[in-house]
Amino acid sequence: MASEGDRRADLEVARRSRILGGDARAVGVSLASTIFFFALLAFAITHAPGWPEVRQTFFDWHEFKSSFPEIARAFLLNVKIFSIAECFIVTLALLIAVLRSLPGPVFFPLRALAIAYADFFRGVPTILVIAILGFGAPALQLKHVPTSTTFWGIVALVLIYTAYVSEVYRAGIESVHPSQEAAARSLGLSRGQALRYVVLPQAVRRVVPPLLNDFIGLQKDTALVGILGAIEAFNQSQIDTDATFNYTPYLAAAALFVAITIPLARFTDALILRDRRRRQAGRVA
Amino acid sequence: MSALELESVRKSFGRLEVLRGIDLGVAEHEVVCLIGASGSGKSTLLRCVNLIEPVDSGRIVVEGAEITRRGVDVNTIRRRIGIVFQAFNLFPHMSVLHNVTLAPRAVLGRSRREAEAGARELLARFGLADKGDDYPDRLSGGQQQRVAIVRALAMEPQLMLLDEVTSALDPELVAEVLEVIRELAAGGMTMLIATHEMGFAREIADRVCFLDEGVILEQGPPAQIFTRPREPRTQQFLARIVAAGRM
């Protein structure tokens, strides 16, 4: 009786590993098929009529090496924009999602405001918001507010991505069954406590993958701040290509973005897997 | 003074009248079982007592204090009333120990050490001593339901409401949960129990109430209700239960 849960868990794990395969033969087949596929792809590209020219303008190793250090330095600005914006986005978005989940007619104005905000900033193209705020806001000459383009670029990104991320959080909150809140309230927890200890932890766990999706999107969109004149990776690579008429610096910038986003994606996958293993080992479909 | 007093409690969901005037008193240390077909209002009645559902009219009085008054602090009232649900409703993202200590710490302001000591003692009392660090999904249904009972008990309630706590369990796991309830009754816990387990109700109840279409149609000691029910509807209901082999 006591080992009931354990036995079920073992059974489920065994079942899963059979479905996923994983024996030596399967590994060999997938390896061979991968090699064959990429060989075919490489052959098709290198035998295209325009390949010699493309190789010269996009895959110039010398150009790559000479432009890379400066682009990498400029990329630090992208990282900075991303990191600062992200901190604000995760907090503000959660606040807005919670506002939207408040029940009762008293909170209608707050709910309406949150809905209007999300609708508006998800509807306007990112590049427009950045342009409007980046070029318009400094012209207001507000006291005690920075006029730097980077600052307003960050504000624009925060406004846009908070709208997206608040929707993600909201979906997470709504996916937690009402019986969970009822159970928490029945123990004497206030609505706020139930939200904090019971609903939100479950909601946030469930939305980690879509959340990461938005983080990657944000990371890429930091390049849009370049239109305001800030010298970030994309702007720097554009300066380089303008000087040499060679497009290889674009690839250098792209490599830098990918170098950050891919590890981030794998890291999140690992987090999700760890959480699932810990909690759901015993769940039988 | 009775532990719980309901006076003409009514509750509708939209046009559906679920409770149509319930009068019921439960004395200290009394175990009252609610029986009746699905949809007769048993669960709604329990949920109203816990204020999960607001009543439309009528009064509910707990230990002399009316809890259906306007402006009453529901959080304070719920502390004194434990409820256990059919579907366990454990918090899946917390270990068993954390499930049990959450409310004592967050609501009663107990220290972590104090709350955990109390929780471990309760878990041990109900045969769950080695389960404290497990997550709910690792446990069998019977174990989960026992944890849910322990979680409610950790708040030291004066009254326990059990809402068909064995209905979601595999048949072989029912006994261990009933054993826990038996122990609670022996310890003098005041309980209001909605159940489909007629044999159990007969054994444990001081009084059995038959609910039919939102009213208590008949009530009395189990021996009377189960062997000499007066109302034709009660007789029909029990005949169906017997025919289904459930008694």
Interface residues (C-beta under 8 A of the other chain):
Chain A: M1 A2 E4 G5 D6 R8 A9 S179 Q180 A182 A183 A184 R185 S186 L187 G188 L189 S190 Q193 Y197 V198 P201 Q202 R205 R278 R279 Q280 A281 G282 R283
Chain B: N50 I52 V74 N75 T76 R78 R79 I81 G82 I83 F85 A87 N89 L90 F91 P92 H93 L102 A103 A106 V107 D130 D134 Y135 D137 R138 L139 S140 G142 Q143 R151 A152 M155 E176
